[in-house]
Amino acid sequence: MTIIVKAPAKINLVLDATAKRPDGYHDVHMVMT
């Protein structure tokens, strides 16, 4: 038996965490489809 279900989603093609900011978090650059 085969079940096919469409699941809308965003896919990260590129995920790049850059330098740490003064508030302790990192800037993140993404390319999504």
Buried (B, 14 or more C-beta within 10 A) or exposed (E): EEEEEEEEEEEEEEEEEEEEEEEEEEEEEEEEE
